[in-house]
Amino acid sequence: MQLFPRRWAWATMLALIAIPLAQAASTARVALKEVNAAAQKWQPDAVLTHVSTLSAKADGKANSWLYNFYSVKARKSAIVTARDIRVEIEPDVRTTSVDPIGEFIDSDKALEAARKHGLKANDSIAMGLTLMGKATSQPRMLWSISVMGESILSWSIDSKDGSLLHKGEVKLK
């Protein structure tokens, strides 16, 4: 009779160990090594052009991040998704950006800067790292952060130093 409870306990423990880390939220930079390796296998000249998530938490972590890469030689783009502890690549997608983003502050630092300027804890923060103003004389790489509620709140954070570039609100009602 005591054998069944032990088996049940072992089965439960093994199941818990076997489950991937579904709550393995991370910042945008955590998976960069693996993401870059996947992109380099796709095209050796691939450069990172965009990073985004629709589900960041107030601490700058998300369960999944999308990384766009561009290959000048192939003239194609790929999206590499880092989800939990897995990295997946979707090659040859529509090109949306071609400029390398270079070094950038991590998502937790970008959200820390936005919190200093009014961002409240929210379960669904959209954020993306992208080049803005390319057609102007002063293009900038920035973190664009948005929160939807009764209005859309947005912050533009400089990707190099975390300074606030713009804060906005659009009333929906």
Summary of the structure (lengths in Angstrom):
residues: 173
radius of gyration: 19.6
end to end distance: 63.8
largest distance: 78.0
contacts: 508
relative contact order: 0.15
helix: 21%
strand: 40%
